[in-house]
Amino acid sequence: MKHNTLHHLQKDHNKRVIDFHKNHALELERGENGNGLLAKWERFVYKKGKAFLKAVK
């Protein structure tokens, strides 16, 4: 009984995490993640990583 409850809670948590990461990636694509230094670095790394992966394929 306890295992099923924990399993269900973990599944819900994983779904929320997946949704968060999808939305965050879309915000990075559109440049809507903020104007702070950390946000600028995050966009820079995201775009360079995406370009690198595209070049490798």
C-alpha positions as CSV (number, residue, x, y, z in Angstrom):
1,M,0.0,0.0,0.0
2,K,2.7,2.5,1.0
3,H,4.8,1.6,-2.0
4,N,1.9,2.4,-4.4
5,T,1.4,5.8,-2.8
6,L,5.1,6.6,-3.0
7,H,5.2,5.4,-6.6
8,H,2.2,7.6,-7.5
9,L,3.8,10.7,-5.8
10,Q,7.1,10.1,-7.6
11,K,5.3,9.8,-11.0
12,D,3.5,13.1,-10.3
13,H,6.8,14.7,-9.4
14,N,8.5,13.4,-12.5
15,K,5.7,14.8,-14.7
16,R,6.1,18.2,-13.0
17,V,9.9,18.2,-13.6
18,I,9.4,17.2,-17.3
19,D,6.9,20.0,-17.8
20,F,9.2,22.5,-16.0
21,H,12.2,21.6,-18.3
22,K,10.1,21.8,-21.4
23,N,8.8,25.2,-20.5
24,H,12.3,26.4,-19.5
25,A,13.8,25.3,-22.8
26,L,11.1,27.2,-24.6
27,E,11.8,30.3,-22.5
28,L,15.5,30.0,-23.4
29,E,14.7,29.7,-27.1
30,R,12.6,32.9,-26.9
31,G,15.1,34.7,-24.6
32,E,12.5,35.1,-21.9
33,N,14.4,33.7,-19.0
34,G,15.5,37.0,-17.6
35,N,18.0,39.8,-18.0
36,G,20.5,39.0,-15.2
37,L,24.0,37.8,-15.7
38,L,23.1,34.2,-14.8
39,A,20.2,34.2,-17.3
40,K,22.5,35.6,-20.0
41,W,25.1,32.9,-19.4
42,E,22.4,30.3,-19.4
43,R,21.2,31.4,-22.8
44,F,24.7,31.6,-24.1
45,V,25.5,28.0,-23.0
46,Y,22.2,26.7,-24.3
47,K,22.6,28.3,-27.7
48,K,26.3,27.2,-28.0
49,G,25.4,23.7,-26.9
50,K,22.5,23.4,-29.3
51,A,24.7,24.7,-32.2
52,F,27.4,22.2,-31.2
53,L,25.0,19.3,-31.2
54,K,23.6,20.4,-34.5
55,A,27.1,20.5,-36.0
56,V,28.0,17.1,-34.7
57,K,24.9,15.5,-36.3
